[in-house]
C-alpha cells in the first residue's frame, strides 16, 4: 500500500538524521496569549537544546499544529512554545532540528514536479451534464483523454462514441457533447501528471523510493551526495522518467487518446 505524506516525510527526515518522535504528556499554560509549556518525555536533552527548532503534532489531540521552541528544560522534556490551539496532550509529536515539516512537505511536492515524464491513469467524475450546455472544461490534471462515459443509472456507466455529431469531441481544455442528457454524471478516463500532496493523509502518487531520495537531495544535497554528482543524478532521474513514459505509451495505447492539455 502506498505511503502517506506523513509517512514519506518521516522517511525523508529519518534519512537526514532529523526525526524525533514522542507523545505530549502534559501542558502548562502561561498567561493567556503569552506561551505554553508542553512535556514530551522522548525529547529529553540538555537545557535549551531544542531552542529554535520545531515540534509538530502529526496524530491525535492537536493534530496539524506546529510551533518553534522558545526554550527547553534541562533533561526533563519540557518545551516552551507560543500557545497551542487545541491542547496537544496525548498527541503524537514529531520534532525536527534541521528542517521544518513545511519544508519537508514542499520538498516532496518538488520531487513530484520533477517527475516530468510520469503518467498516471486518471478518472474524473466531477462533470454533470446540463441540457442547456454542450461544452465543458476539461478537469484539471487530465492530459490525455481515453474515454467519456455517461451514468445511465447509479453506478452504471455507458461509453459515448467519439463522434462530434452524436457522441463527443475534445480539444485542448474543452469537451463537447452535442446532445447532453440533463443531470447525468460524466466519467472521464485517461492519463495525467501526478498531482501534489496537500494533506498528511494523501498517498504517494508515484514511486516512493524516488520521492524520498529526490526530496532528500533537494533538502540537503551536500549530505546526500556530492554537489558535483547532483547534475548526474538529475540527468539519471530525467532519463528514468522518460523511459517510464515511453513504456507507458506503448503499454496503454496512448496514441489512441486525445490530448486535452497544452504541451509542456
C-alpha positions in Angstrom: 0.0 0.0 0.0 1.4 3.5 -0.9 2.8 5.6 1.9 1.0 8.8 3.1 2.6 12.2 3.0 3.2 11.9 6.8 5.0 8.6 6.4 7.1 9.9 3.5 8.0 13.0 5.5 9.2 10.8 8.4 11.2 8.6 6.0 12.9 11.7 4.5 13.6 13.2 7.9 15.0 9.9 9.2 17.4 9.6 6.2 18.6 13.1 7.1 19.0 12.1 10.8 16.3 14.7 11.7 13.4 12.7 13.0 12.4 12.8 16.7 9.1 11.2 17.7 7.3 11.3 21.0 4.0 11.9 22.8 2.9 15.1 24.6 2.0 14.1 28.1 1.3 17.5 29.7 0.7 21.1 29.1 1.1 24.1 31.4 -0.3 27.4 30.1 1.4 30.7 31.0 -0.7 33.9 31.0 -3.2 33.9 28.1 -1.6 34.6 24.7 2.0 34.5 26.0 3.3 30.9 25.9 2.6 27.3 26.7 4.9 24.7 28.1 4.4 21.1 27.0 6.2 17.9 28.1 7.4 15.3 25.6 9.5 12.8 27.6 11.1 11.4 24.5 12.7 14.9 23.8 14.9 14.9 26.9 18.0 16.9 26.1 20.4 19.4 27.7 18.8 22.8 28.6 17.7 24.8 25.5 19.0 22.2 23.1 15.6 22.4 21.4 15.6 26.2 21.2 14.7 27.5 17.7 13.7 24.1 16.5 10.3 22.8 15.5 7.8 20.5 17.2 4.6 19.4 15.3 1.6 17.2 16.1 1.1 14.6 13.4 -1.6 12.5 15.1 -4.1 12.7 17.9 -5.0 15.7 20.0 -4.0 19.0 18.4 -3.1 17.3 15.1 -1.8 19.7 12.3 -0.3 22.3 14.6 3.4 23.2 14.6 5.4 25.5 16.8 9.0 26.7 17.2 10.5 26.1 20.6 11.4 29.2 22.5 13.3 27.3 25.3 13.6 23.8 26.7 14.2 22.3 30.1 17.3 20.6 31.3 16.7 16.9 30.7 13.1 17.0 31.6 11.4 17.0 28.2 9.7 20.4 28.7 9.3 22.7 25.7 8.2 26.3 25.8 6.4 27.5 22.7 3.8 30.0 21.6 0.3 29.0 22.7 -1.3 26.0 21.1 -4.9 25.9 19.8 -6.4 22.6 20.9 -4.1 21.3 23.7 -1.8 18.6 22.2 -1.9 16.5 25.4 -1.9 12.9 24.2 -1.0 13.9 20.6 1.9 12.2 18.7 4.6 14.8 18.2 7.5 14.9 15.6 10.5 17.2 16.2 13.0 18.5 13.6 16.2 20.4 14.2 17.3 20.9 10.6 14.2 21.5 8.5 10.5 22.2 9.3 7.5 20.0 8.5 6.5 22.5 5.8 10.0 22.3 4.2 9.7 18.5 4.1 6.3 18.7 2.6 7.4 21.2 0.0 10.4 19.0 -0.9 8.2 16.0 -1.5 6.0 18.0 -3.8 9.0 19.4 -5.6 10.1 15.8 -6.2 6.7 15.1 -7.7 7.0 18.1 -10.0 10.5 16.8 -11.1 9.0 13.6 -12.4 8.0 15.3 -15.7 7.8 12.0 -17.6 5.4 10.2 -15.3 1.9 9.5 -16.4 -0.8 8.1 -14.2 -4.1 6.5 -15.0 -6.7 9.1 -14.0 -10.5 9.0 -13.6 -12.7 12.1 -13.1 -16.4 12.1 -12.3 -16.8 15.8 -11.4 -18.8 16.8 -14.5 -22.6 16.7 -14.7 -24.4 17.2 -18.0 -26.7 20.1 -18.5 -29.4 20.2 -21.2 -28.5 23.8 -21.9 -24.8 23.2 -22.1 -22.8 21.4 -24.7 -19.3 22.5 -23.8 -17.4 21.6 -20.6 -14.0 22.5 -19.3 -11.6 19.5 -19.1 -11.0 18.8 -15.4 -7.5 19.7 -14.0 -4.9 17.0 -14.2 -6.1 15.2 -17.3 -3.6 15.5 -20.2 -4.8 12.6 -22.4 -8.4 11.6 -22.7 -9.3 8.0 -23.5 -13.0 7.6 -22.9 -16.1 9.6 -21.9 -18.9 7.7 -20.2 -22.3 8.8 -19.0 -24.0 7.4 -15.9 -27.3 5.8 -17.1 -28.2 4.6 -13.6 -26.4 4.8 -10.2 -23.0 3.1 -10.7 -23.8 2.0 -14.3 -21.8 3.8 -17.0 -22.1 3.7 -20.8 -19.4 4.9 -23.1 -20.1 7.7 -25.5 -18.8 7.3 -29.1 -16.0 9.6 -30.2 -18.2 11.3 -32.7 -18.6 15.0 -33.0 -22.2 14.7 -34.2 -23.8 12.2 -31.8 -21.2 11.4 -29.1 -18.4 13.7 -28.0 -15.3 15.5 -29.3 -12.5 17.0 -27.3 -9.8 19.6 -27.9 -7.3 21.3 -25.6 -9.2 22.2 -22.5 -12.6 21.6 -23.9 -15.1 18.7 -24.1 -18.1 19.0 -26.4 -21.2 16.8 -26.2 -23.8 18.0 -28.8 -26.8 16.2 -27.1 -26.3 16.2 -23.4 -28.6 14.2 -21.0 -29.6 16.6 -18.3 -28.4 15.8 -14.8 -26.4 12.7 -15.8 -22.8 12.5 -14.5 -19.9 12.1 -16.8 -16.8 9.9 -16.2 -13.7 10.8 -18.0 -10.8 8.4 -18.1 -7.3 9.0 -19.4 -3.8 9.8 -18.2 -2.2 12.8 -16.5 0.6 14.1 -14.4 0.9 13.1 -10.7 -0.7 15.8 -8.5 0.9 17.3 -5.4 0.1 16.1 -1.9 -1.8 18.6 0.1 -2.7 16.7 3.3 -0.8 14.3 5.5 -3.3 11.5 4.6 -2.6 11.9 0.8 -1.0 8.8 -0.7 2.2 8.9 -2.7 1.2 9.4 -6.3 4.4 7.9 -7.8 7.2 5.5 -6.8 8.1 6.2 -3.2 11.8 5.4 -3.2 12.2 8.0 -5.9 10.2 10.6 -3.9 12.2 10.0 -0.7 15.6 10.1 -2.4 14.8 13.2 -4.5 13.3 15.1 -1.5 16.5 14.3 0.5 18.6 15.6 -2.3 16.6 18.8 -2.6 16.7 19.5 1.1 20.3 18.6 1.8 22.3 17.8 -1.4 25.6 18.3 0.4 24.9 15.5 2.8 23.1 13.1 0.4 25.7 13.3 -2.4 28.5 15.5 -3.5 27.3 18.6 -5.4 29.3 17.5 -8.5 27.1 14.4 -8.7 23.8 16.3 -8.4 23.8 17.1 -12.2 24.4 13.4 -13.0 21.7 12.4 -10.6 19.3 14.8 -12.2 20.1 13.5 -15.6 19.6 10.0 -14.5 16.3 10.9 -13.0 15.2 12.6 -16.2 16.2 9.5 -18.2 14.3 7.3 -15.8 11.1 9.2 -16.2 11.5 9.4 -20.0 12.0 5.7 -20.2 9.0 5.1 -17.9 6.8 7.4 -20.0 7.8 5.7 -23.2 6.9 2.3 -21.7 3.5 3.7 -20.6 2.8 5.0 -24.1 3.4 1.6 -25.6 1.5 -0.3 -22.8 -1.5 2.0 -22.7 -2.0 2.6 -26.4 -1.8 6.3 -25.6 -1.6 7.0 -29.3 -5.3 6.4 -29.5 -6.1 9.0 -26.9 -6.9 12.7 -27.4 -4.5 15.3 -25.9 -6.7 17.7 -23.8 -4.0 19.8 -22.1 -1.4 22.1 -23.6 2.0 20.7 -24.4 4.8 21.2 -21.8 
